[in-house]
């Protein structure tokens, strides 16, 4: 029994050792396979390389050529694949390109660069790192890396728009000098409108040239690389120099389109009896108003003219109207400018937006034809309804103010004005106390002046025939009171006159 047991134990040991031997053989064979697999010096099969484009100046990375048309690297020795990548990179980057200025510039200069010098390069770094990674790390790492190796690698054609533009500018940058000149309008002493043409300039169109470069290279690569020759078989290229025309902000067409074609109306008022301060105020306000341009539909605002004049020149002392009486003040005379402009605007048929007559008649215009101004109370505004631009020109000569309007009106259309006094306002009586007068005595100091109610009409004619007559205003001018001196007792008895009015300063500016 013991011998049998010994034989059985010996057999089991043999089986165990045999199994261990087989396992060791299998493991040894497997390790050898892994070693051999990890030690391969070729690019894994089915691997190919695609051609893409990206870089500064391109919106996004795009595929130029699919992998099977560029390089089937599978099974190729790693060293051969790396060498082929490097040679194709060099061949493309060193490709000669001539930019020809003939037909674009007078000197017709040419300049030749390599693609690399123009900012067009080839990046093989990703593909190189991928291939070089096949023999880096431990055996297991290399085997795993090879097993999971990507089936498609990339060669990137990198375009640098800034470098491309810099090179072109280095040769033809002088083209970008000089500035365009605006078209100009002049008006002669005879009121003739002359529009002078603008001047364009040329600029290098590096954006269009860059886009052409990208397209040309794409086409050349597709035609050559897919045929098997790669960049080495590409022929030198010639690209034309491209320019673009830069117009000024104001072109002759734009100036003509504004429609300032001719003199529409001229209106003049005089200020011969005005003092130096008032003459200065009229002159400076007219100077600000000169060459004022109104676009179609734009509303003219006289308060803007007053503010600009006060800021730039300042106003001087001259009589103003305060609550219906002439008193010393600052800015007297500014309403002669607004009133002269008002008449010119009426004679062109423009629509008034805001206008009021003075509280007292003015000497330089008929009743109903004036336009007053009061800070923050009364403005003068009208709308340009001609459909084209309206140019205001002013001049002051020999104590005469002239306002001219230039623009467009239908031929044969004209306007005239008629004013009529339809009523009078009786002057009120004002009493002031005077010591030395007896009760019941009355002494006339200032004679009263009647006020007026006036209506003004605008008559429109076409071809000399009246087609309309419309009332444009109904104005009331205050009567100026007759002023009497009376005894203090009588003055108190009558209450000292009317209540005080809220201050209203016309034809001047507040201090």
RATA-V834471 format. One line per field, one symbol per residue. phi: phi as a letter, one per 30 degrees, with the letter a starting at -180 (. if undefined). burial: 1 if it has 9 or more other C-alpha atoms within 8 Angstrom, else 0. A space follows every 50 residues. Layout:
BEGIN
phi->???
burial->???
END
This chain:
BEGIN
phi->.ddeddddddddddddddddddddddddddddddddddceccdedidbbc cbbakdjcdadbddbdedccaddeideedddddddddddddddcddbccc ddicbddidbbcbdddddicbcccedddddddddbcjdeddddddddcdd dbcbcccccceddeddddddcbdddddibdcddbcbbddcidcbccddbd bcbdcddddddddddddedddddcdddjdiddcdcecbcddcbbdccddc cdddddddidcadcabbbbcbdcdddddddddddddddddidccdeidcd bdddddddddddciccdaebcbhibdbdacjejddddddddedddddcid ddcaabdddbdcdcbdeiccbdbbehbbbbbbcdcdibdbcccbabbhhb cbcbcclbbedicbbbbbbbdcabcdddcbcbdbdjcddjdbbdcbddbd cbcbcbbcccbbiicdcabbdcabcccddcddcccbdeddddddiijddd ddebcchabdc
burial->00000000000000000000000000000000011001100111011111 11111100001011111111111111110011001101101111111111 11010001010011111111111101110111110000101110110000 01111111111111101110001000000101111010000110111111 11111100110011000101110111001110010000111110011101 11001100111111111110100000111111111111110001111011 11101101110000111111111100001111111111111111111101 10101111110100011111111110011111111101111111110011 11111111000011101010100110111111110010000101000111 11111111111100010010100111111111111111011000011000 00001111100
END
